[in-house]
Amino acid sequence: MLRRFHTAVLEKNETYTADFETEPYETAWASEALWFVRVLDLAGSGARLVAQPQMSPDGLFWCDMQQAPLEISAPGLHALALREFGGWLRLRCQLQGANPKVKLLIYLALKE
């Protein structure tokens, strides 16, 4: 039997200058999740993006997953694998440094 697989594009060529969260995504059917963060541009003195995965039982109330966040300090494709998560996932993204600015794409790949 083939496993079910789905990739959602949650952010597409967006530019941010402040902290943000991705839209919540329902993931209860999946047993594995993989976040891909493709940073196209990261500007500002000491600029860094810290992406903390969060889970939720209902898509309304959130807690950080007990996992180290994805810390990004240069453009490129970065990934973070998850298991044992709730019914909903999102990324809480923090921009650090002086006058940070990031342009990125964020994908969530799910597998049953």
C-alpha positions as CSV (number, residue, x, y, z in Angstrom):
1,M,0.0,0.0,0.0
2,L,1.3,3.5,-0.9
3,R,1.7,5.9,1.9
4,R,-0.2,9.2,1.7
5,F,2.0,12.3,1.2
6,H,1.1,16.0,0.9
7,T,3.1,19.2,0.7
8,A,1.6,22.6,1.6
9,V,3.2,25.9,0.7
10,L,2.4,28.1,3.7
11,E,4.6,31.2,2.8
12,K,5.5,32.0,-0.7
13,N,8.1,34.8,-1.4
14,E,7.0,36.7,1.6
15,T,9.1,39.4,3.2
16,Y,9.1,40.0,7.0
17,T,10.7,42.6,9.2
18,A,9.2,41.4,12.5
19,D,8.2,38.1,14.3
20,F,5.4,36.1,12.7
21,E,3.6,32.7,12.8
22,T,2.7,30.6,9.8
23,E,-1.0,29.8,9.3
24,P,-2.0,26.7,11.3
25,Y,-2.2,23.5,9.3
26,E,-4.3,20.4,10.2
27,T,-1.9,17.4,10.5
28,A,-3.8,14.8,12.6
29,W,-3.7,12.2,9.7
30,A,0.1,12.3,9.4
31,S,2.7,10.4,11.3
32,E,5.7,12.4,10.0
33,A,6.2,16.1,9.2
34,L,9.0,18.0,7.6
35,W,9.4,21.7,7.6
36,F,11.4,23.2,4.7
37,V,12.4,26.9,5.1
38,R,13.9,28.4,1.9
39,V,15.5,31.7,2.8
40,L,16.0,33.8,-0.4
41,D,17.4,36.8,1.4
42,L,18.4,37.6,5.0
43,A,19.5,41.2,5.6
44,G,20.4,43.3,8.7
45,S,23.4,43.4,11.1
46,G,23.6,40.0,12.8
47,A,20.3,38.9,11.2
48,R,19.0,35.5,12.2
49,L,15.7,33.6,11.8
50,V,14.7,31.3,14.7
51,A,11.8,29.0,13.7
52,Q,10.2,27.1,16.6
53,P,7.7,24.4,15.7
54,Q,4.5,24.6,17.7
55,M,1.6,22.1,18.1
56,S,-2.0,22.4,19.1
57,P,-4.9,20.0,19.8
58,D,-7.5,22.4,18.1
59,G,-5.6,25.0,16.0
60,L,-6.5,27.7,18.6
61,F,-4.1,27.3,21.5
62,W,-0.4,26.6,21.0
63,C,2.6,25.3,22.8
64,D,6.2,25.0,21.7
65,M,7.4,21.5,20.8
66,Q,10.1,20.0,23.0
67,Q,12.6,20.2,20.2
68,A,15.4,22.7,19.4
69,P,14.3,25.4,17.0
70,L,15.7,25.7,13.5
71,E,18.2,28.6,13.6
72,I,19.1,30.2,10.3
73,S,21.8,32.8,9.6
74,A,22.3,32.5,5.9
75,P,20.2,32.1,2.7
76,G,19.5,28.5,1.5
77,L,17.2,25.6,2.1
78,H,16.9,24.4,5.7
79,A,14.8,21.5,7.1
80,L,13.4,20.3,10.4
81,A,11.8,16.9,10.9
82,L,9.0,16.2,13.4
83,R,7.3,13.2,14.9
84,E,4.7,12.8,17.7
85,F,2.9,16.1,17.2
86,G,-0.7,17.2,17.8
87,G,-3.5,17.6,15.4
88,W,-2.2,21.0,14.2
89,L,1.2,22.5,13.4
90,R,2.6,25.9,12.7
91,L,6.0,27.7,13.0
92,R,6.6,30.6,15.3
93,C,9.3,32.6,13.6
94,Q,11.5,35.2,15.4
95,L,13.8,37.7,13.7
96,Q,16.9,38.6,15.6
97,G,19.6,41.2,15.0
98,A,19.6,44.9,14.0
99,N,17.0,45.8,11.4
100,P,16.4,42.2,10.3
101,K,14.6,41.5,7.0
102,V,13.9,38.0,5.5
103,K,12.4,36.9,2.3
104,L,11.4,33.2,2.3
105,L,9.2,30.3,1.4
106,I,7.9,27.8,3.9
107,Y,6.7,24.3,3.0
108,L,5.2,21.7,5.3
109,A,5.6,18.1,3.9
110,L,3.4,15.5,5.6
111,K,3.5,11.7,5.3
112,E,1.2,9.0,6.7
